[in-house]
């Protein structure tokens, strides 16, 4: 009597194993890609917030505020602001819009800046 003891792996078993590995690899690569996309979004948001805070800090100086907004109209007839000026004499442009200037390490460009009133503050003399 012959023994039908087969040692080894059948071709079907190998194909099934490769298929499972391929599915697992696709899932892992999708997770890694989503992680990188999320990280880029967080870095971009951080850069935008950093620029906003720097602009707020600059405009906290009354001279810089006067240099930047002196003669500007507020409301429907307001012109877009093209640059944020510091408080030095003569004023130096710190941020500008519509130019090819890149800020931060994330290639952030300021496309436009508009002056809006804040109704919670009230009138300032």
Jmol script that loads the backbone (N, CA, C; Angstrom):
load data "model"
ATOM      1  N   UNK A   1       0.828  -1.150   0.000  1.00  0.00           N
ATOM      2  CA  UNK A   1       0.000   0.000   0.000  1.00  0.00           C
ATOM      3  C   UNK A   1       0.887   1.233   0.000  1.00  0.00           C
ATOM      4  N   UNK A   2       0.471   2.197  -0.813  1.00  0.00           N
ATOM      5  CA  UNK A   2       1.254   3.415  -0.929  1.00  0.00           C
ATOM      6  C   UNK A   2       0.698   4.483   0.000  1.00  0.00           C
ATOM      7  N   UNK A   3       1.587   5.239   0.553  1.00  0.00           N
ATOM      8  CA  UNK A   3       1.215   6.327   1.436  1.00  0.00           C
ATOM      9  C   UNK A   3       1.077   7.607   0.599  1.00  0.00           C
ATOM     10  N   UNK A   4       0.017   8.337   0.804  1.00  0.00           N
ATOM     11  CA  UNK A   4      -0.196   9.579   0.046  1.00  0.00           C
ATOM     12  C   UNK A   4       0.187  10.789   0.905  1.00  0.00           C
ATOM     13  N   UNK A   5       1.310  10.697   1.504  1.00  0.00           N
ATOM     14  CA  UNK A   5       1.821  11.761   2.365  1.00  0.00           C
ATOM     15  C   UNK A   5       2.560  12.762   1.491  1.00  0.00           C
ATOM     16  N   UNK A   6       1.908  13.903   1.185  1.00  0.00           N
ATOM     17  CA  UNK A   6       2.518  14.911   0.318  1.00  0.00           C
ATOM     18  C   UNK A   6       3.105  16.019   1.184  1.00  0.00           C
ATOM     19  N   UNK A   7       4.359  16.218   1.044  1.00  0.00           N
ATOM     20  CA  UNK A   7       5.020  17.302   1.770  1.00  0.00           C
ATOM     21  C   UNK A   7       5.172  18.473   0.816  1.00  0.00           C
ATOM     22  N   UNK A   8       5.034  19.683   1.352  1.00  0.00           N
ATOM     23  CA  UNK A   8       5.183  20.858   0.507  1.00  0.00           C
ATOM     24  C   UNK A   8       3.910  21.679   0.463  1.00  0.00           C
ATOM     25  N   UNK A   9       3.984  22.707  -0.351  1.00  0.00           N
ATOM     26  CA  UNK A   9       2.876  23.648  -0.459  1.00  0.00           C
ATOM     27  C   UNK A   9       2.338  23.612  -1.881  1.00  0.00           C
ATOM     28  N   UNK A  10       1.032  23.583  -1.982  1.00  0.00           N
ATOM     29  CA  UNK A  10       0.402  23.553  -3.293  1.00  0.00           C
ATOM     30  C   UNK A  10       0.358  24.963  -3.885  1.00  0.00           C
ATOM     31  N   UNK A  11       0.270  25.032  -5.183  1.00  0.00           N
ATOM     32  CA  UNK A  11       0.225  26.304  -5.900  1.00  0.00           C
ATOM     33  C   UNK A  11      -0.973  27.146  -5.456  1.00  0.00           C
ATOM     34  N   UNK A  12      -2.085  26.526  -5.209  1.00  0.00           N
ATOM     35  CA  UNK A  12      -3.283  27.254  -4.781  1.00  0.00           C
ATOM     36  C   UNK A  12      -3.036  27.930  -3.432  1.00  0.00           C
ATOM     37  N   UNK A  13      -2.366  27.251  -2.543  1.00  0.00           N
ATOM     38  CA  UNK A  13      -2.067  27.829  -1.229  1.00  0.00           C
ATOM     39  C   UNK A  13      -1.158  29.052  -1.367  1.00  0.00           C
ATOM     40  N   UNK A  14      -0.203  28.977  -2.262  1.00  0.00           N
ATOM     41  CA  UNK A  14       0.710  30.096  -2.488  1.00  0.00           C
ATOM     42  C   UNK A  14      -0.062  31.291  -3.065  1.00  0.00           C
ATOM     43  N   UNK A  15      -0.943  31.051  -4.024  1.00  0.00           N
ATOM     44  CA  UNK A  15      -1.736  32.131  -4.613  1.00  0.00           C
ATOM     45  C   UNK A  15      -2.656  32.786  -3.587  1.00  0.00           C
ATOM     46  N   UNK A  16      -3.247  31.995  -2.727  1.00  0.00           N
ATOM     47  CA  UNK A  16      -4.113  32.544  -1.674  1.00  0.00           C
ATOM     48  C   UNK A  16      -3.289  33.404  -0.712  1.00  0.00           C
ATOM     49  N   UNK A  17      -2.115  32.934  -0.347  1.00  0.00           N
ATOM     50  CA  UNK A  17      -1.250  33.696   0.559  1.00  0.00           C
ATOM     51  C   UNK A  17      -0.839  35.025  -0.086  1.00  0.00           C
ATOM     52  N   UNK A  18      -0.461  35.019  -1.369  1.00  0.00           N
ATOM     53  CA  UNK A  18      -0.101  36.266  -2.060  1.00  0.00           C
ATOM     54  C   UNK A  18      -1.291  37.215  -2.147  1.00  0.00           C
ATOM     55  N   UNK A  19      -2.460  36.699  -2.395  1.00  0.00           N
ATOM     56  CA  UNK A  19      -3.659  37.535  -2.460  1.00  0.00           C
ATOM     57  C   UNK A  19      -3.942  38.215  -1.130  1.00  0.00           C
ATOM     58  N   UNK A  20      -3.833  37.461  -0.037  1.00  0.00           N
ATOM     59  CA  UNK A  20      -4.050  38.049   1.288  1.00  0.00           C
ATOM     60  C   UNK A  20      -2.996  39.102   1.610  1.00  0.00           C
ATOM     61  N   UNK A  21      -1.754  38.838   1.252  1.00  0.00           N
ATOM     62  CA  UNK A  21      -0.687  39.823   1.474  1.00  0.00           C
ATOM     63  C   UNK A  21      -0.917  41.093   0.642  1.00  0.00           C
ATOM     64  N   UNK A  22      -1.393  40.937  -0.580  1.00  0.00           N
ATOM     65  CA  UNK A  22      -1.665  42.097  -1.427  1.00  0.00           C
ATOM     66  C   UNK A  22      -2.779  42.957  -0.831  1.00  0.00           C
ATOM     67  N   UNK A  23      -3.830  42.337  -0.351  1.00  0.00           N
ATOM     68  CA  UNK A  23      -4.929  43.073   0.273  1.00  0.00           C
ATOM     69  C   UNK A  23      -4.442  43.788   1.526  1.00  0.00           C
ATOM     70  N   UNK A  24      -3.643  43.115   2.332  1.00  0.00           N
ATOM     71  CA  UNK A  24      -3.091  43.712   3.535  1.00  0.00           C
ATOM     72  C   UNK A  24      -2.162  44.882   3.187  1.00  0.00           C
ATOM     73  N   UNK A  25      -1.346  44.724   2.152  1.00  0.00           N
ATOM     74  CA  UNK A  25      -0.432  45.785   1.712  1.00  0.00           C
ATOM     75  C   UNK A  25      -1.177  47.014   1.217  1.00  0.00           C
ATOM     76  N   UNK A  26      -2.280  46.811   0.487  1.00  0.00           N
ATOM     77  CA  UNK A  26      -3.087  47.944   0.023  1.00  0.00           C
ATOM     78  C   UNK A  26      -3.688  48.725   1.190  1.00  0.00           C
ATOM     79  N   UNK A  27      -4.158  48.003   2.174  1.00  0.00           N
ATOM     80  CA  UNK A  27      -4.737  48.656   3.347  1.00  0.00           C
ATOM     81  C   UNK A  27      -3.702  49.479   4.099  1.00  0.00           C
ATOM     82  N   UNK A  28      -2.525  48.922   4.282  1.00  0.00           N
ATOM     83  CA  UNK A  28      -1.467  49.636   4.995  1.00  0.00           C
ATOM     84  C   UNK A  28      -1.007  50.858   4.202  1.00  0.00           C
ATOM     85  N   UNK A  29      -0.833  50.716   2.885  1.00  0.00           N
ATOM     86  CA  UNK A  29      -0.386  51.864   2.082  1.00  0.00           C
ATOM     87  C   UNK A  29      -1.437  52.977   2.073  1.00  0.00           C
ATOM     88  N   UNK A  30      -2.713  52.634   2.080  1.00  0.00           N
ATOM     89  CA  UNK A  30      -3.775  53.646   2.142  1.00  0.00           C
ATOM     90  C   UNK A  30      -3.729  54.392   3.470  1.00  0.00           C
ATOM     91  N   UNK A  31      -3.488  53.660   4.560  1.00  0.00           N
ATOM     92  CA  UNK A  31      -3.404  54.296   5.872  1.00  0.00           C
ATOM     93  C   UNK A  31      -2.206  55.244   5.939  1.00  0.00           C
ATOM     94  N   UNK A  32      -1.082  54.849   5.385  1.00  0.00           N
ATOM     95  CA  UNK A  32       0.112  55.698   5.388  1.00  0.00           C
ATOM     96  C   UNK A  32      -0.134  56.953   4.560  1.00  0.00           C
ATOM     97  N   UNK A  33      -0.764  56.789   3.393  1.00  0.00           N
ATOM     98  CA  UNK A  33      -1.050  57.938   2.528  1.00  0.00           C
ATOM     99  C   UNK A  33      -1.990  58.921   3.226  1.00  0.00           C
ATOM    100  N   UNK A  34      -3.019  58.442   3.879  1.00  0.00           N
ATOM    101  CA  UNK A  34      -3.942  59.311   4.610  1.00  0.00           C
ATOM    102  C   UNK A  34      -3.228  60.031   5.751  1.00  0.00           C
ATOM    103  N   UNK A  35      -2.306  59.343   6.400  1.00  0.00           N
ATOM    104  CA  UNK A  35      -1.536  59.963   7.473  1.00  0.00           C
ATOM    105  C   UNK A  35      -0.693  61.118   6.958  1.00  0.00           C
ATOM    106  N   UNK A  36      -0.036  60.946   5.811  1.00  0.00           N
ATOM    107  CA  UNK A  36       0.772  62.018   5.230  1.00  0.00           C
ATOM    108  C   UNK A  36      -0.094  63.196   4.806  1.00  0.00           C
ATOM    109  N   UNK A  37      -1.257  62.909   4.233  1.00  0.00           N
ATOM    110  CA  UNK A  37      -2.149  63.987   3.814  1.00  0.00           C
ATOM    111  C   UNK A  37      -2.630  64.783   5.029  1.00  0.00           C
ATOM    112  N   UNK A  38      -2.959  64.084   6.103  1.00  0.00           N
ATOM    113  CA  UNK A  38      -3.386  64.757   7.321  1.00  0.00           C
ATOM    114  C   UNK A  38      -2.281  65.612   7.909  1.00  0.00           C
ATOM    115  N   UNK A  39      -1.051  65.094   7.881  1.00  0.00           N
ATOM    116  CA  UNK A  39       0.086  65.837   8.409  1.00  0.00           C
ATOM    117  C   UNK A  39       0.330  67.109   7.596  1.00  0.00           C
ATOM    118  N   UNK A  40       0.227  67.026   6.280  1.00  0.00           N
ATOM    119  CA  UNK A  40       0.418  68.208   5.435  1.00  0.00           C
ATOM    120  C   UNK A  40      -0.648  69.258   5.728  1.00  0.00           C
ATOM    121  N   UNK A  41      -1.877  68.819   5.932  1.00  0.00           N
ATOM    122  CA  UNK A  41      -2.955  69.752   6.258  1.00  0.00           C
ATOM    123  C   UNK A  41      -2.715  70.439   7.592  1.00  0.00           C
ATOM    124  N   UNK A  42      -2.241  69.688   8.572  1.00  0.00           N
ATOM    125  CA  UNK A  42      -1.958  70.261   9.889  1.00  0.00           C
ATOM    126  C   UNK A  42      -0.814  71.264   9.787  1.00  0.00           C
ATOM    127  N   UNK A  43       0.231  70.929   9.017  1.00  0.00           N
ATOM    128  CA  UNK A  43       1.360  71.849   8.849  1.00  0.00           C
ATOM    129  C   UNK A  43       0.921  73.136   8.149  1.00  0.00           C
ATOM    130  N   UNK A  44       0.051  73.012   7.153  1.00  0.00           N
ATOM    131  CA  UNK A  44      -0.449  74.196   6.450  1.00  0.00           C
ATOM    132  C   UNK A  44      -1.269  75.068   7.394  1.00  0.00           C
ATOM    133  N   UNK A  45      -2.159  74.465   8.169  1.00  0.00           N
ATOM    134  CA  UNK A  45      -2.967  75.222   9.123  1.00  0.00           C
ATOM    135  C   UNK A  45      -2.091  75.910  10.162  1.00  0.00           C
ATOM    136  N   UNK A  46      -1.045  75.220  10.614  1.00  0.00           N
ATOM    137  CA  UNK A  46      -0.127  75.803  11.588  1.00  0.00           C
ATOM    138  C   UNK A  46       0.574  77.026  10.989  1.00  0.00           C
ATOM    139  N   UNK A  47       1.019  76.906   9.749  1.00  0.00           N
ATOM    140  CA  UNK A  47       1.708  78.028   9.084  1.00  0.00           C
ATOM    141  C   UNK A  47       0.774  79.221   8.926  1.00  0.00           C
ATOM    142  N   UNK A  48      -0.469  78.978   8.539  1.00  0.00           N
ATOM    143  CA  UNK A  48      -1.444  80.065   8.382  1.00  0.00           C
ATOM    144  C   UNK A  48      -1.731  80.725   9.723  1.00  0.00           C
ATOM    145  N   UNK A  49      -1.893  79.922  10.775  1.00  0.00           N
ATOM    146  CA  UNK A  49      -2.122  80.488  12.106  1.00  0.00           C
ATOM    147  C   UNK A  49      -0.911  81.283  12.582  1.00  0.00           C
ATOM    148  N   UNK A  50       0.285  80.790  12.274  1.00  0.00           N
ATOM    149  CA  UNK A  50       1.501  81.484  12.662  1.00  0.00           C
ATOM    150  C   UNK A  50       1.590  82.847  11.978  1.00  0.00           C
ATOM    151  N   UNK A  51       1.292  82.892  10.684  1.00  0.00           N
ATOM    152  CA  UNK A  51       1.294  84.163   9.956  1.00  0.00           C
ATOM    153  C   UNK A  51       0.244  85.110  10.531  1.00  0.00           C
ATOM    154  N   UNK A  52      -0.939  84.596  10.826  1.00  0.00           N
ATOM    155  CA  UNK A  52      -2.009  85.430  11.399  1.00  0.00           C
ATOM    156  C   UNK A  52      -1.580  86.026  12.730  1.00  0.00           C
ATOM    157  N   UNK A  53      -0.956  85.214  13.577  1.00  0.00           N
ATOM    158  CA  UNK A  53      -0.499  85.710  14.875  1.00  0.00           C
ATOM    159  C   UNK A  53       0.605  86.751  14.714  1.00  0.00           C
ATOM    160  N   UNK A  54       1.491  86.550  13.755  1.00  0.00           N
ATOM    161  CA  UNK A  54       2.546  87.530  13.514  1.00  0.00           C
ATOM    162  C   UNK A  54       1.955  88.853  13.029  1.00  0.00           C
ATOM    163  N   UNK A  55       0.960  88.778  12.148  1.00  0.00           N
ATOM    164  CA  UNK A  55       0.306  90.002  11.669  1.00  0.00           C
ATOM    165  C   UNK A  55      -0.396  90.709  12.825  1.00  0.00           C
ATOM    166  N   UNK A  56      -1.085  89.946  13.686  1.00  0.00           N
ATOM    167  CA  UNK A  56      -1.738  90.550  14.855  1.00  0.00           C
ATOM    168  C   UNK A  56      -0.710  91.228  15.764  1.00  0.00           C
ATOM    169  N   UNK A  57       0.433  90.584  15.943  1.00  0.00           N
ATOM    170  CA  UNK A  57       1.481  91.159  16.771  1.00  0.00           C
ATOM    171  C   UNK A  57       2.029  92.452  16.180  1.00  0.00           C
ATOM    172  N   UNK A  58       2.239  92.462  14.886  1.00  0.00           N
ATOM    173  CA  UNK A  58       2.736  93.666  14.214  1.00  0.00           C
ATOM    174  C   UNK A  58       1.721  94.792  14.342  1.00  0.00           C
ATOM    175  N   UNK A  59       0.461  94.480  14.090  1.00  0.00           N
ATOM    176  CA  UNK A  59      -0.577  95.508  14.119  1.00  0.00           C
ATOM    177  C   UNK A  59      -0.954  95.924  15.534  1.00  0.00           C
ATOM    178  N   UNK A  60      -0.420  95.223  16.542  1.00  0.00           N
ATOM    179  CA  UNK A  60      -0.612  95.644  17.932  1.00  0.00           C
ATOM    180  C   UNK A  60       0.170  96.916  18.240  1.00  0.00           C
ATOM    181  N   UNK A  61       1.172  97.208  17.425  1.00  0.00           N
ATOM    182  CA  UNK A  61       1.945  98.444  17.558  1.00  0.00           C
ATOM    183  C   UNK A  61       1.150  99.565  16.884  1.00  0.00           C
ATOM    184  N   UNK A  62       0.796 100.630  17.619  1.00  0.00           N
ATOM    185  CA  UNK A  62      -0.009 101.710  17.019  1.00  0.00           C
ATOM    186  C   UNK A  62       0.627 102.326  15.777  1.00  0.00           C
ATOM    187  N   UNK A  63       1.960 102.436  15.754  1.00  0.00           N
ATOM    188  CA  UNK A  63       2.613 103.012  14.575  1.00  0.00           C
ATOM    189  C   UNK A  63       2.451 102.099  13.366  1.00  0.00           C
ATOM    190  N   UNK A  64       2.597 100.805  13.581  1.00  0.00           N
ATOM    191  CA  UNK A  64       2.423  99.854  12.478  1.00  0.00           C
ATOM    192  C   UNK A  64       0.985  99.868  11.989  1.00  0.00           C
ATOM    193  N   UNK A  65       0.052  99.969  12.921  1.00  0.00           N
ATOM    194  CA  UNK A  65      -1.365 100.014  12.551  1.00  0.00           C
ATOM    195  C   UNK A  65      -1.654 101.265  11.719  1.00  0.00           C
ATOM    196  N   UNK A  66      -1.099 102.411  12.141  1.00  0.00           N
ATOM    197  CA  UNK A  66      -1.305 103.652  11.401  1.00  0.00           C
ATOM    198  C   UNK A  66      -0.627 103.583  10.036  1.00  0.00           C
ATOM    199  N   UNK A  67       0.583 103.027   9.971  1.00  0.00           N
ATOM    200  CA  UNK A  67       1.287 102.896   8.693  1.00  0.00           C
ATOM    201  C   UNK A  67       0.526 101.997   7.724  1.00  0.00           C
ATOM    202  N   UNK A  68      -0.065 100.936   8.247  1.00  0.00           N
ATOM    203  CA  UNK A  68      -0.767  99.971   7.392  1.00  0.00           C
ATOM    204  C   UNK A  68      -2.134 100.474   6.958  1.00  0.00           C
ATOM    205  N   UNK A  69      -2.904 101.024   7.905  1.00  0.00           N
ATOM    206  CA  UNK A  69      -4.301 101.364   7.624  1.00  0.00           C
ATOM    207  C   UNK A  69      -4.558 102.848   7.448  1.00  0.00           C
ATOM    208  N   UNK A  70      -3.540 103.690   7.551  1.00  0.00           N
ATOM    209  CA  UNK A  70      -3.742 105.126   7.417  1.00  0.00           C
ATOM    210  C   UNK A  70      -4.360 105.471   6.068  1.00  0.00           C
ATOM    211  N   UNK A  71      -5.485 106.147   6.092  1.00  0.00           N
ATOM    212  CA  UNK A  71      -6.166 106.548   4.869  1.00  0.00           C
ATOM    213  C   UNK A  71      -7.032 105.468   4.237  1.00  0.00           C
ATOM    214  N   UNK A  72      -7.133 104.311   4.859  1.00  0.00           N
ATOM    215  CA  UNK A  72      -7.956 103.226   4.309  1.00  0.00           C
ATOM    216  C   UNK A  72      -9.420 103.426   4.687  1.00  0.00           C
ATOM    217  N   UNK A  73     -10.294 103.090   3.774  1.00  0.00           N
ATOM    218  CA  UNK A  73     -11.725 103.118   4.040  1.00  0.00           C
ATOM    219  C   UNK A  73     -12.156 101.756   4.552  1.00  0.00           C
ATOM    220  N   UNK A  74     -13.172 101.737   5.384  1.00  0.00           N
ATOM    221  CA  UNK A  74     -13.721 100.497   5.920  1.00  0.00           C
ATOM    222  C   UNK A  74     -15.143 100.359   5.423  1.00  0.00           C
ATOM    223  N   UNK A  75     -15.521  99.161   5.065  1.00  0.00           N
ATOM    224  CA  UNK A  75     -16.889  98.908   4.631  1.00  0.00           C
ATOM    225  C   UNK A  75     -16.953  98.514   3.177  1.00  0.00           C
ATOM    226  N   UNK A  76     -18.080  98.833   2.540  1.00  0.00           N
ATOM    227  CA  UNK A  76     -18.316  98.387   1.163  1.00  0.00           C
ATOM    228  C   UNK A  76     -17.320  98.983   0.174  1.00  0.00           C
ATOM    229  N   UNK A  77     -16.862 100.212   0.431  1.00  0.00           N
ATOM    230  CA  UNK A  77     -15.956 100.865  -0.522  1.00  0.00           C
ATOM    231  C   UNK A  77     -14.483 100.637  -0.186  1.00  0.00           C
ATOM    232  N   UNK A  78     -14.200  99.760   0.735  1.00  0.00           N
ATOM    233  CA  UNK A  78     -12.814  99.522   1.162  1.00  0.00           C
ATOM    234  C   UNK A  78     -12.016  98.839   0.050  1.00  0.00           C
ATOM    235  N   UNK A  79     -10.792  99.277  -0.100  1.00  0.00           N
ATOM    236  CA  UNK A  79      -9.866  98.664  -1.053  1.00  0.00           C
ATOM    237  C   UNK A  79      -9.129  97.523  -0.349  1.00  0.00           C
ATOM    238  N   UNK A  80      -8.778  96.493  -1.072  1.00  0.00           N
ATOM    239  CA  UNK A  80      -7.998  95.424  -0.434  1.00  0.00           C
ATOM    240  C   UNK A  80      -6.650  95.965   0.058  1.00  0.00           C
ATOM    241  N   UNK A  81      -6.198  95.429   1.156  1.00  0.00           N
ATOM    242  CA  UNK A  81      -4.912  95.828   1.706  1.00  0.00           C
ATOM    243  C   UNK A  81      -3.842  95.012   1.000  1.00  0.00           C
ATOM    244  N   UNK A  82      -2.834  95.682   0.497  1.00  0.00           N
ATOM    245  CA  UNK A  82      -1.804  94.984  -0.271  1.00  0.00           C
ATOM    246  C   UNK A  82      -0.583  94.621   0.552  1.00  0.00           C
ATOM    247  N   UNK A  83      -0.405  95.293   1.703  1.00  0.00           N
ATOM    248  CA  UNK A  83       0.758  94.969   2.523  1.00  0.00           C
ATOM    249  C   UNK A  83       0.531  95.341   3.979  1.00  0.00           C
ATOM    250  N   UNK A  84       1.248  94.652   4.853  1.00  0.00           N
ATOM    251  CA  UNK A  84       1.273  94.953   6.277  1.00  0.00           C
ATOM    252  C   UNK A  84       2.603  95.638   6.541  1.00  0.00           C
ATOM    253  N   UNK A  85       2.548  96.863   7.062  1.00  0.00           N
ATOM    254  CA  UNK A  85       3.750  97.648   7.314  1.00  0.00           C
ATOM    255  C   UNK A  85       4.093  97.625   8.796  1.00  0.00           C
ATOM    256  N   UNK A  86       5.382  97.681   9.104  1.00  0.00           N
ATOM    257  CA  UNK A  86       5.798  97.735  10.502  1.00  0.00           C
ATOM    258  C   UNK A  86       5.751  99.167  11.021  1.00  0.00           C
ATOM    259  N   UNK A  87       6.185  99.363  12.263  1.00  0.00           N
ATOM    260  CA  UNK A  87       6.104 100.677  12.895  1.00  0.00           C
ATOM    261  C   UNK A  87       7.335 101.541  12.714  1.00  0.00           C
ATOM    262  N   UNK A  88       8.259 101.132  11.854  1.00  0.00           N
ATOM    263  CA  UNK A  88       9.483 101.918  11.683  1.00  0.00           C
ATOM    264  C   UNK A  88       9.242 103.119  10.770  1.00  0.00           C
ATOM    265  N   UNK A  89      10.228 104.028  10.756  1.00  0.00           N
ATOM    266  CA  UNK A  89      10.163 105.189   9.867  1.00  0.00           C
ATOM    267  C   UNK A  89      11.388 105.159   8.981  1.00  0.00           C
ATOM    268  N   UNK A  90      11.275 105.044   7.683  1.00  0.00           N
ATOM    269  CA  UNK A  90      10.054 104.792   6.913  1.00  0.00           C
ATOM    270  C   UNK A  90       9.567 103.353   7.122  1.00  0.00           C
ATOM    271  N   UNK A  91       8.272 103.139   6.927  1.00  0.00           N
ATOM    272  CA  UNK A  91       7.706 101.806   7.162  1.00  0.00           C
ATOM    273  C   UNK A  91       8.279 100.764   6.203  1.00  0.00           C
ATOM    274  N   UNK A  92       8.418  99.559   6.722  1.00  0.00           N
ATOM    275  CA  UNK A  92       8.915  98.430   5.933  1.00  0.00           C
ATOM    276  C   UNK A  92       7.777  97.424   5.779  1.00  0.00           C
ATOM    277  N   UNK A  93       7.592  96.934   4.562  1.00  0.00           N
ATOM    278  CA  UNK A  93       6.554  95.931   4.303  1.00  0.00           C
ATOM    279  C   UNK A  93       6.993  94.591   4.886  1.00  0.00           C
ATOM    280  N   UNK A  94       6.184  94.051   5.775  1.00  0.00           N
ATOM    281  CA  UNK A  94       6.491  92.767   6.409  1.00  0.00           C
ATOM    282  C   UNK A  94       5.783  91.636   5.665  1.00  0.00           C
ATOM    283  N   UNK A  95       4.529  91.841   5.325  1.00  0.00           N
ATOM    284  CA  UNK A  95       3.752  90.875   4.547  1.00  0.00           C
ATOM    285  C   UNK A  95       3.095  91.618   3.403  1.00  0.00           C
ATOM    286  N   UNK A  96       3.006  90.972   2.254  1.00  0.00           N
ATOM    287  CA  UNK A  96       2.305  91.578   1.123  1.00  0.00           C
ATOM    288  C   UNK A  96       1.456  90.522   0.437  1.00  0.00           C
ATOM    289  N   UNK A  97       0.415  90.968  -0.228  1.00  0.00           N
ATOM    290  CA  UNK A  97      -0.496  90.046  -0.904  1.00  0.00           C
ATOM    291  C   UNK A  97      -0.364  90.185  -2.406  1.00  0.00           C
ATOM    292  N   UNK A  98      -0.752  89.146  -3.099  1.00  0.00           N
ATOM    293  CA  UNK A  98      -0.764  89.166  -4.549  1.00  0.00           C
ATOM    294  C   UNK A  98       0.606  89.060  -5.184  1.00  0.00           C
ATOM    295  N   UNK A  99       1.622  88.845  -4.396  1.00  0.00           N
ATOM    296  CA  UNK A  99       2.971  88.750  -4.949  1.00  0.00           C
ATOM    297  C   UNK A  99       3.411  87.289  -4.960  1.00  0.00           C
ATOM    298  N   UNK A 100       4.586  87.074  -5.451  1.00  0.00           N
ATOM    299  CA  UNK A 100       5.111  85.707  -5.487  1.00  0.00           C
ATOM    300  C   UNK A 100       5.894  85.397  -4.215  1.00  0.00           C
ATOM    301  N   UNK A 101       5.793  86.269  -3.215  1.00  0.00           N
ATOM    302  CA  UNK A 101       6.502  86.051  -1.961  1.00  0.00           C
ATOM    303  C   UNK A 101       5.913  84.836  -1.248  1.00  0.00           C
ATOM    304  N   UNK A 102       6.804  83.998  -0.754  1.00  0.00           N
ATOM    305  CA  UNK A 102       6.399  82.773  -0.067  1.00  0.00           C
ATOM    306  C   UNK A 102       6.752  82.909   1.406  1.00  0.00           C
ATOM    307  N   UNK A 103       5.810  82.571   2.287  1.00  0.00           N
ATOM    308  CA  UNK A 103       6.008  82.656   3.717  1.00  0.00           C
ATOM    309  C   UNK A 103       6.021  81.262   4.319  1.00  0.00           C
ATOM    310  N   UNK A 104       6.727  81.153   5.428  1.00  0.00           N
ATOM    311  CA  UNK A 104       6.861  79.891   6.147  1.00  0.00           C
ATOM    312  C   UNK A 104       7.543  78.863   5.246  1.00  0.00           C
ATOM    313  N   UNK A 105       7.610  77.667   5.680  1.00  0.00           N
ATOM    314  CA  UNK A 105       8.279  76.631   4.883  1.00  0.00           C
ATOM    315  C   UNK A 105       7.285  75.874   4.006  1.00  0.00           C
ATOM    316  N   UNK A 106       6.013  76.221   4.094  1.00  0.00           N
ATOM    317  CA  UNK A 106       4.981  75.465   3.380  1.00  0.00           C
ATOM    318  C   UNK A 106       4.539  76.154   2.099  1.00  0.00           C
ATOM    319  N   UNK A 107       5.303  77.116   1.622  1.00  0.00           N
ATOM    320  CA  UNK A 107       4.953  77.835   0.400  1.00  0.00           C
ATOM    321  C   UNK A 107       3.586  78.499   0.495  1.00  0.00           C
ATOM    322  N   UNK A 108       3.355  79.215   1.562  1.00  0.00           N
ATOM    323  CA  UNK A 108       2.104  79.940   1.766  1.00  0.00           C
ATOM    324  C   UNK A 108       2.201  81.287   1.066  1.00  0.00           C
ATOM    325  N   UNK A 109       1.256  81.571   0.195  1.00  0.00           N
ATOM    326  CA  UNK A 109       1.162  82.873  -0.455  1.00  0.00           C
ATOM    327  C   UNK A 109      -0.116  83.543   0.011  1.00  0.00           C
ATOM    328  N   UNK A 110      -0.033  84.835   0.282  1.00  0.00           N
ATOM    329  CA  UNK A 110      -1.216  85.587   0.699  1.00  0.00           C
ATOM    330  C   UNK A 110      -1.863  86.130  -0.568  1.00  0.00           C
ATOM    331  N   UNK A 111      -3.056  85.649  -0.877  1.00  0.00           N
ATOM    332  CA  UNK A 111      -3.711  86.071  -2.115  1.00  0.00           C
ATOM    333  C   UNK A 111      -4.421  87.407  -1.948  1.00  0.00           C
ATOM    334  N   UNK A 112      -4.991  87.667  -0.773  1.00  0.00           N
ATOM    335  CA  UNK A 112      -5.690  88.932  -0.554  1.00  0.00           C
ATOM    336  C   UNK A 112      -5.839  89.179   0.935  1.00  0.00           C
ATOM    337  N   UNK A 113      -5.900  90.452   1.301  1.00  0.00           N
ATOM    338  CA  UNK A 113      -6.161  90.853   2.683  1.00  0.00           C
ATOM    339  C   UNK A 113      -7.231  91.931   2.627  1.00  0.00           C
ATOM    340  N   UNK A 114      -8.250  91.800   3.439  1.00  0.00           N
ATOM    341  CA  UNK A 114      -9.326  92.782   3.467  1.00  0.00           C
ATOM    342  C   UNK A 114      -9.502  93.313   4.875  1.00  0.00           C
ATOM    343  N   UNK A 115      -9.860  94.568   4.970  1.00  0.00           N
ATOM    344  CA  UNK A 115     -10.113  95.212   6.249  1.00  0.00           C
ATOM    345  C   UNK A 115     -11.609  95.105   6.540  1.00  0.00           C
ATOM    346  N   UNK A 116     -11.938  94.523   7.688  1.00  0.00           N
ATOM    347  CA  UNK A 116     -13.337  94.388   8.084  1.00  0.00           C
ATOM    348  C   UNK A 116     -13.492  94.954   9.478  1.00  0.00           C
ATOM    349  N   UNK A 117     -14.674  95.466   9.764  1.00  0.00           N
ATOM    350  CA  UNK A 117     -14.942  95.986  11.100  1.00  0.00           C
ATOM    351  C   UNK A 117     -15.398  94.841  11.992  1.00  0.00           C
ATOM    352  N   UNK A 118     -15.147  95.011  13.260  1.00  0.00           N
ATOM    353  CA  UNK A 118     -15.574  94.045  14.253  1.00  0.00           C
ATOM    354  C   UNK A 118     -16.635  94.739  15.103  1.00  0.00           C
ATOM    355  N   UNK A 119     -17.879  94.326  14.940  1.00  0.00           N
ATOM    356  CA  UNK A 119     -18.978  95.006  15.610  1.00  0.00           C
ATOM    357  C   UNK A 119     -18.934  94.816  17.121  1.00  0.00           C
ATOM    358  N   UNK A 120     -18.130  93.862  17.615  1.00  0.00           N
ATOM    359  CA  UNK A 120     -18.068  93.644  19.067  1.00  0.00           C
ATOM    360  C   UNK A 120     -17.147  94.638  19.749  1.00  0.00           C
ATOM    361  N   UNK A 121     -16.307  95.344  18.987  1.00  0.00           N
ATOM    362  CA  UNK A 121     -15.350  96.269  19.577  1.00  0.00           C
ATOM    363  C   UNK A 121     -15.970  97.633  19.826  1.00  0.00           C
ATOM    364  N   UNK A 122     -16.771  98.111  18.911  1.00  0.00           N
ATOM    365  CA  UNK A 122     -17.354  99.435  19.035  1.00  0.00           C
ATOM    366  C   UNK A 122     -16.495 100.468  18.324  1.00  0.00           C
ATOM    367  N   UNK A 123     -16.830 101.702  18.488  1.00  0.00           N
ATOM    368  CA  UNK A 123     -16.100 102.784  17.820  1.00  0.00           C
ATOM    369  C   UNK A 123     -14.838 103.132  18.571  1.00  0.00           C
ATOM    370  N   UNK A 124     -13.779 103.309  17.832  1.00  0.00           N
ATOM    371  CA  UNK A 124     -12.501 103.697  18.397  1.00  0.00           C
ATOM    372  C   UNK A 124     -12.184 105.094  17.902  1.00  0.00           C
ATOM    373  N   UNK A 125     -11.887 106.046  18.780  1.00  0.00           N
ATOM    374  CA  UNK A 125     -11.598 107.410  18.330  1.00  0.00           C
ATOM    375  C   UNK A 125     -10.304 107.497  17.548  1.00  0.00           C
TER     376      UNK A 125
END
end "model"
wireframe off; spacefill off
backbone 0.3
color backbone group
